[in-house]
Amino acid sequence: MIRRREWGTFTLLPVKRKFENPAARIFIHQTATSPCRNLDHCKARVRQIQENDAIVLNHPDITFHFLIGGDGYVYEGLGWDTAGDHTSHYPFALGIAFIGQFERNRPSEIAWRALNNLIQCGTHHGKLQNLYSVHSHKDVSCTSCPGEALHKRLKGLKGYNRFPLPYMDMCRHRGK
């Protein structure tokens, strides 16, 4: 895992909305940026994402708990203990974003393994419930995030939609 200080976070107003561990839900996102495939490029991309979230979108910090690069590293965003702003109405779910766009292409196998390792780490350390539920952003919002290829891959992940959400597939119900 690449900690915040290692990827070069800049100082912002502190985000001190305590996260309620252990989390029961995980939401998977894409960053909708160009991908990254090596450590230096991924660190720069995470800094750009933080800058966009904080300055352009006016969030107090980066919105995701963790980001996963095409290099197979997990980049600490908010970490395990701070609530995020990644998925409306779910501030106490973990938000994990794959760096890139995944409409046609899936994340690399090394990035996919990083997701599985992060989930195992979370359950092992009591940050994630043993019976967690995984969802994609588009499960609860009219969005293309995390991209169709990644969304399809998530459906085979252990824990996917274990606990259905009240507004699952709401866009399909609206005819979108």
Secondary structure, DSSP 8 states (H G I E B T S, - for coil): -B-HHHHT----S----B--SSEEEEEEEE--S----SHHHHHHHHHHHHHIIIIIS--SS-S-SEEE-TTS-EEESS-SSB---SSTT-TTSEEEEESS--SSS---HHHHHHHHHHHHHHHHTTSEEEEEEEEEGGGTSSS-TT-HHHHHHHTTSTTBTSS--TTTTHHHHTT-
